[in-house]
Amino acid sequence: MDRKVKPPQDAFSKSSSPFNRIKGPIFIGRTWKEYEKMFNLESESLSELKILDCAAGASSFRSHSAKKGIDVTALDLMYTHKAYDLCVKCEEHLKILVDSIKKIQDMFVWKFFSDPDDIRCVRNNACKEFISDYRKYKGEHYIPADIQNLPFDDESYDLVLCSHLLFIYDHRLDYKFHLKAISEMLRVSKGELRIYPLVKNRGVKSEFVKKIMDDIPDVKMEIVNVDYEFRKGSNEMLRILKSER
């Protein structure tokens, strides 16, 4: 009898992963430059848009956008916490991330970052910028909410972004979660939704991508190449456009 071969796992998904010590969302930050590349954004084209960043974590995208005159609201379950507590959590999670990556460096593309220590530096700076902005605008531009139940009216935003939550964690978040979250983000968007990345471990595209493309009607969906690849194979985003009325 042939033996069944289990799919390969990496340090992020196997049972011994240090990330399994983290209860709840992984809370780290990303920079404006990462968002620009992950989502094919050009600041000149964003000035007239209302943008919602879902599961924004400790990213500096909202803060940096505000300096450019771009209207961004950041949303995350963790935004009920005080700034100091989020700063501690970000530092803790960032250390776990970098320590894990050091053990599996060959699974990543070292183009945007030069090495794991560069990740630590870049993400730490993003967190500092986030914390400074969060202290000023918590509850105004930083909204605590569940991505499956957004506290906004229909078509409140021109563009909705979702980074490093859907698809990449399909071993933690089931398909029902993905479908509900995407449906909610589309509800509050009057323009489009962009989701990055589409892969999970070892550059394998999540099976949920095709299911979502098959199961959500009345929208246009396309997989678009982006100029950002850290996990191998993660150079694509899902772009979903609301149907014209």
C-alpha positions as CSV (number, residue, x, y, z in Angstrom):
1,M,0.0,0.0,0.0
2,D,1.3,3.5,-0.9
3,R,2.1,5.7,2.0
4,K,0.3,9.0,2.1
5,V,2.8,11.9,1.9
6,K,2.0,14.8,4.1
7,P,2.5,18.3,2.6
8,P,5.6,20.0,3.8
9,Q,5.4,22.4,6.7
10,D,7.5,25.3,7.7
11,A,8.4,26.8,11.1
12,F,5.2,29.0,11.0
13,S,2.6,26.2,10.6
14,K,3.9,23.0,12.2
15,S,2.9,22.2,15.7
16,S,6.2,23.1,17.2
17,S,6.1,26.6,15.8
18,P,6.9,29.3,18.3
19,F,3.9,31.2,16.9
20,N,1.6,28.6,18.6
21,R,2.6,30.3,21.9
22,I,0.8,33.4,20.6
23,K,-2.9,33.5,21.5
24,G,-4.9,35.6,19.1
25,P,-3.6,37.6,16.2
26,I,0.1,38.1,15.4
27,F,0.7,41.8,16.0
28,I,3.5,43.3,14.0
29,G,3.9,46.3,11.8
30,R,4.6,46.9,8.1
31,T,5.7,50.1,6.4
32,W,4.2,52.4,3.7
33,K,6.8,51.1,1.3
34,E,5.6,47.5,1.9
35,Y,2.0,48.5,1.4
36,E,2.9,50.4,-1.8
37,K,4.5,47.3,-3.2
38,M,2.1,44.7,-1.8
39,F,-1.0,46.5,-3.2
40,N,0.4,48.3,-6.3
41,L,-0.3,51.7,-4.7
42,E,0.7,55.1,-6.0
43,S,0.3,57.9,-3.6
44,E,-0.7,60.4,-6.3
45,S,-3.8,58.3,-7.2
46,L,-4.9,57.9,-3.5
47,S,-5.4,61.5,-2.5
48,E,-9.1,61.6,-3.4
49,L,-9.9,58.2,-1.9
50,K,-11.2,57.0,1.5
51,I,-9.2,53.9,2.4
52,L,-9.9,51.2,5.0
53,D,-6.9,49.1,6.2
54,C,-8.4,45.9,7.7
55,A,-6.4,43.9,10.3
56,A,-3.8,46.8,10.2
57,G,-1.9,45.6,13.2
58,A,1.1,47.8,14.1
59,S,1.6,49.1,10.6
60,S,2.7,52.7,9.9
61,F,0.5,52.9,6.8
62,R,-2.1,55.1,8.4
63,S,0.4,57.4,9.9
64,H,2.5,57.8,6.8
65,S,-0.6,58.2,4.6
66,A,-1.9,61.1,6.8
67,K,1.4,62.9,6.2
68,K,0.8,62.6,2.5
69,G,-2.8,63.9,2.9
70,I,-4.4,60.5,2.3
71,D,-7.5,59.6,4.3
72,V,-6.9,56.1,5.9
73,T,-8.8,54.4,8.7
74,A,-7.0,51.5,10.3
75,L,-9.0,48.6,11.9
76,D,-7.9,45.8,14.1
77,L,-9.3,43.7,17.0
78,M,-6.4,44.8,19.1
79,Y,-7.2,48.5,19.1
80,T,-9.0,48.2,22.4
81,H,-5.6,48.0,24.1
82,K,-3.4,50.9,25.4
83,A,-0.5,52.0,23.4
84,Y,2.1,50.8,25.8
85,D,0.6,47.3,25.8
86,L,0.5,47.1,22.0
87,C,4.1,48.3,21.9
88,V,5.1,45.4,24.2
89,K,3.1,42.9,22.2
90,C,4.7,44.1,18.9
91,E,8.2,43.8,20.3
92,E,7.4,40.3,21.6
93,H,5.8,39.1,18.4
94,L,8.6,40.6,16.2
95,K,11.2,38.8,18.2
96,I,9.4,35.5,17.6
97,L,9.0,36.3,13.9
98,V,12.7,37.1,13.4
99,D,14.0,34.2,15.5
100,S,11.8,31.8,13.4
101,I,12.9,33.3,10.1
102,K,16.6,32.9,11.0
103,K,16.0,29.1,11.1
104,I,14.4,28.9,7.6
105,Q,16.0,31.8,5.7
106,D,16.1,29.7,2.5
107,M,12.3,29.9,2.3
108,F,12.3,33.6,1.7
109,V,13.3,36.0,-1.0
110,W,16.0,38.4,0.2
111,K,15.2,41.4,-2.1
112,F,13.1,43.9,-0.1
113,F,14.9,42.9,3.1
114,S,18.6,42.1,3.2
115,D,18.5,39.7,6.2
116,P,16.5,38.9,9.4
117,D,18.1,41.8,11.3
118,D,17.0,44.2,8.6
119,I,13.4,42.9,9.1
120,R,13.8,43.6,12.8
121,C,15.0,47.1,12.2
122,V,12.4,48.0,9.5
123,R,9.4,46.5,11.4
124,N,10.5,48.0,14.7
125,N,10.6,51.5,13.1
126,A,7.1,50.9,11.7
127,C,5.8,49.9,15.1
128,K,7.3,53.1,16.7
129,E,5.6,55.3,14.1
130,F,2.3,53.4,14.6
131,I,2.5,53.8,18.4
132,S,3.1,57.5,18.1
133,D,0.1,57.9,15.8
134,Y,-2.1,55.5,17.8
135,R,-1.6,57.5,21.0
136,K,-3.1,60.6,19.3
137,Y,-5.9,59.0,17.2
138,K,-7.0,55.9,19.0
139,G,-10.8,55.6,18.5
140,E,-10.8,58.2,15.7
141,H,-8.6,56.8,13.0
142,Y,-7.8,53.5,14.7
143,I,-11.0,51.5,15.2
144,P,-11.3,48.3,17.2
145,A,-13.6,45.8,15.4
146,D,-13.9,42.3,14.1
147,I,-13.3,42.0,10.3
148,Q,-16.4,39.8,10.1
149,N,-18.6,42.5,11.5
150,L,-17.4,45.9,10.4
151,P,-19.0,49.0,12.1
152,F,-19.4,51.0,8.9
153,D,-22.3,51.7,6.6
154,D,-22.5,50.1,3.1
155,E,-20.1,51.6,0.6
156,S,-18.3,53.8,3.1
157,Y,-14.8,53.4,1.5
158,D,-13.4,53.7,-1.9
159,L,-10.7,51.2,-1.4
160,V,-10.3,48.4,1.2
161,L,-7.0,46.7,1.9
162,C,-6.3,43.5,3.8
163,S,-2.7,42.4,4.4
164,H,-1.4,39.2,6.0
165,L,-4.6,37.8,7.5
166,L,-6.6,36.0,4.9
167,F,-5.2,33.0,3.0
168,I,-1.9,33.0,4.7
169,Y,-3.5,31.7,7.9
170,D,-5.9,29.3,6.4
171,H,-4.7,26.7,8.9
172,R,-6.0,28.9,11.7
173,L,-8.9,30.6,10.0
174,D,-11.5,28.4,8.3
175,Y,-13.2,29.1,5.0
176,K,-16.3,30.4,6.7
177,F,-14.2,33.1,8.3
178,H,-12.7,34.0,4.9
179,L,-16.0,34.2,3.1
180,K,-17.6,36.3,5.9
181,A,-14.7,38.7,6.2
182,I,-14.4,39.2,2.4
183,S,-18.2,39.7,2.1
184,E,-18.1,42.3,4.9
185,M,-15.1,44.2,3.3
186,L,-17.0,44.3,0.0
187,R,-20.1,45.5,1.7
188,V,-18.3,48.6,3.1
189,S,-16.4,49.2,-0.2
190,K,-17.9,51.1,-3.1
191,G,-14.8,50.6,-5.2
192,E,-12.5,47.7,-4.7
193,L,-10.9,45.3,-2.2
194,R,-7.2,44.2,-2.4
195,I,-5.9,41.2,-0.5
196,Y,-2.3,40.2,0.0
197,P,-0.7,37.6,0.0
198,L,-2.4,34.5,-1.5
199,V,0.2,31.9,-0.4
200,K,0.7,30.1,2.9
201,N,3.7,28.0,3.8
202,R,6.4,27.1,1.3
203,G,4.9,29.3,-1.4
204,V,1.8,27.1,-1.8
205,K,-1.3,29.1,-2.8
206,S,-4.2,28.7,-0.4
207,E,-7.0,26.5,-1.7
208,F,-9.4,29.2,-0.5
209,V,-8.4,31.6,-3.2
210,K,-10.2,29.6,-6.0
211,K,-13.2,28.9,-3.7
212,I,-13.6,32.6,-3.0
213,M,-13.4,33.4,-6.7
214,D,-16.1,30.8,-7.4
215,D,-18.4,31.6,-4.5
216,I,-18.8,35.4,-4.5
217,P,-21.1,36.6,-7.3
218,D,-21.6,40.0,-8.9
219,V,-18.0,41.2,-8.6
220,K,-15.0,41.1,-10.9
221,M,-11.9,39.3,-9.5
222,E,-8.4,39.1,-10.8
223,I,-5.1,37.9,-9.5
224,V,-2.5,40.6,-10.1
225,N,1.3,40.5,-10.0
226,V,3.0,42.8,-7.5
227,D,6.5,44.0,-7.0
228,Y,6.9,42.4,-3.6
229,E,7.9,38.9,-2.7
230,F,9.2,37.9,0.7
231,R,7.7,34.5,1.2
232,K,8.5,32.6,-2.0
233,G,5.6,32.8,-4.4
234,S,4.0,35.7,-2.7
235,N,4.2,38.1,-5.6
236,E,0.4,38.2,-6.2
237,M,-2.6,39.9,-4.7
238,L,-6.3,39.3,-5.2
239,R,-8.1,42.4,-6.6
240,I,-11.9,42.4,-6.3
241,L,-13.9,45.2,-8.0
242,K,-17.5,45.9,-7.2
243,S,-19.9,45.6,-10.2
244,E,-20.9,48.8,-12.0
245,R,-24.4,49.9,-11.3
